[in-house]
Amino acid sequence: MDKEGFKETYIRKLQALHGKSLEESSIHDQYIALGSLLRDYISPNWIKTNQQYKANSDKQLYYFSIEFLLGKLLDMNLINLGMKEVCQDGLAELGINLSVLLQQEPDAGLGNGGLGRLAACFLDSMAALSLPGHGCGIRYTYGLFEQKIVKNYQVELPDNWLKDGYIWEYRRTDKAVEVSFGGHVRSIVKADGRVCYLHESAEAILAVPYDIPMIGYQNNTVNTLRLWSAELAHNDCYFTFRNRNDFVKAIEYKNSVERISKYLYPDDTHPEGRLLRLKQEYFFVSAGLQSILKGFKSANHKIQFFSEKIGVHINDTHPALAVPELMRILIDDENLGWDEAWQITTQTISYTNHTVLPEALETWPVDMFQNLLPRIYMIIEEINQRFCKELWEHYPGQWGRIADMAVIADGVIHMARLAVVGSHSVNGVAKLHSDILQQYLLHNYYQYDPTKFHNKTNGITHRRWLLKANPQLTDLISNAIGTNWIAEPKELLLLRKYAKDTVFKEQLATIKLKNKIKLVDHIYSHYGISVNLHSIFDIQIKRIHAYKRQILNVLHIMHLYNELKINPQLDMVPRTFIFAGKAAPGYYIAKQTVKLINILGSVINHDKTIQDKLKVVFMENYSVSLGEMLFPAADVSEQISTASKEASGTGNMKFMMNGAITIGTLDGANIEIEEAVGPENIIIFGLTAQQALDYYKHGGYNAWDVYNEDMRVKKVIEQLVNGYLPDEREEFRPLYDYLLRHNDEFFVLKDFAAYVDAHQRLDHKFRQKQHWQSMCLENIAHSGLFSSDKTIREYAAETWNLERSIIRR
Ligand code: 26W
């Protein structure tokens, strides 16, 4: 489409949609018109992609995830379609600023953090690589809560992201399916002697799909993200009422049905043992599998070849009911025998684990489960019995081991065990994490069948996190090494030939400065805090969690401030510490952490005696869009989790790709970042995973020892409770107790000295401008290793057996 063509089509769109002239139209009208124009533009390729997949009978992969953290799509889609320039220029000639329209789009915040964003990056990569891969999830009416800071405290507001409609979704009423809950199961013996099971008096709920096109990078591929919404199954018959009471009941019932897809659970640490969460999990898994089966059968494939044509990947255990649900469909609906159904199911499903935190592992009480999903429970019971029998033959007499591996034990269903037993592939998300799974969490399963286990280090899409978020850096790179790196991100390595080129590195520094200016303006206009542009922008943005140790960062800031108060002339490069992240609403320590950061900011930012050497900024409501502003403006990336606890991390990769230097522990993918850039281009400190794991196993750590021996630690810890902070004296007592009386579960005090020292090394390196710029360049150059394209290529080749399918125009 050329510019003139675009302008003409756009004006026609605007008029037809709104019955208004350009002059009369609002910004929102203009945004809707652009969205609608793009839908028209995308549709032919979407149809074509689906037709080709069908005609070639390509294997299809479905990525099941209870979260997809998409962020905004409009700008990304323009880039993917190669239409951004035409659109920007065309609109400008009509007097419209594209970037203003882009702001109209709500962030699709259908995820908590890492796991949900990873799912979004993976969909982007599958489409970019012309792979037949689609998403399956829930269309939450409300996404993750909106965070506001009121009087230093986090308050949560509902995220009503759909209130003005959503330009990217297509409601597909004709593809709705029914999902059954409750009722009971009756067995009957058929004429041929086979036993079959009837699910009776169940409650049927309608699952209506909303499809979102997932657009490949300039390759004509358009895959699908299908999000399910819960509705009344029998709309009209339920609304025949005789009196007012019936009416009220009907409304209540309708609400109870729609509640299933109403909210995203806002906690990624503690599984919600609630019935509604279990309903959510079964709801989208059952709907997703039913619709996959419909598609499969309409292509006239034989059910025996199911796993050759279909792959189902489960993103953590939230979709693990895919195992018994697929068994149910194959046995009850398709009349297969158990063994054949089991073979197909396990060959179809693959599973990724995303956390080793024991408190985050899902289990469901048998009683509750059995009432809600009686037939599914029967199947899980049989899976368990058969598996335990197999184990008994393999490990006769080893009851302890078998109990540790059983899917049902101690009155609960262990979802991770179900996922491992029911799939052909199990992976962790970074080398260290996969090792820990094999050696600790899933050790027994690993011993039983080591061939099932793999590592697939996470990645991020460079299209969003570089092309979209940092267009100036993108252009600089392309001018230097050509544009081939966009298709082959590992070619970013070619940048290394500029390692000694002071002009090039100066240009890098200039771009960083420009990105920092944007952020400085934003911070000033939103929070009234003026930050020193030439200070080190030191950023920690992620969910607030004890194991991620925002507290370590805070204690270090308190220490620096103490030093400055003693000696305002202290020789240090000025620092701006920036935080963003949400705390789960019920996570007390995390919410106290948010409050502490904000209070500390209010003290430090107003202190005239420290000559602007220190600033602390907490940015509200961390989101994909806010991240797109922060990563490009960072000098320093804080990745300071307790070693062994962060499965991978992906923010670490986004910072690296934008030329920030990591200060971090040997945890998750930090280890692989260090391997890639070399120890001279990253700042590593603290306990190793082995040391941390040994302390957990054997004890031997006493937080009081550190407190008593390190006067810096003693001072900052005391300041939490001695009235030094301008709040009620006892406000931070729980944090104090958590660190000392409960013996500092995540080794914050233990790592404090090493962290202070690491920051001094960092300060020292930052002063050597040339050296620092070389470090930035090395980080960018090696970041191609962490493109999700690489990760997805590995999944496609090693786990999914999925092949490219090039779509021609
Ligand atoms: C409460 C239920 C629950 C439990 C765990 C919800 C969500 C989770 C997720 C598994 C937590 C999560 O997001 N894990 C993160 O996954 C990222 C992508 O693999 C990793 O990079 C992060 O290290 C990991 O914490």
Residues whose N, C-alpha, C, O or C-beta is under 5 A from the ligand:
A	BS01	26W	G113 G114 L115 L118 D267 D268 T269 H270 P271 E272 D316 H354 T355 A360 V429 E646 A647 S648 G649 T650
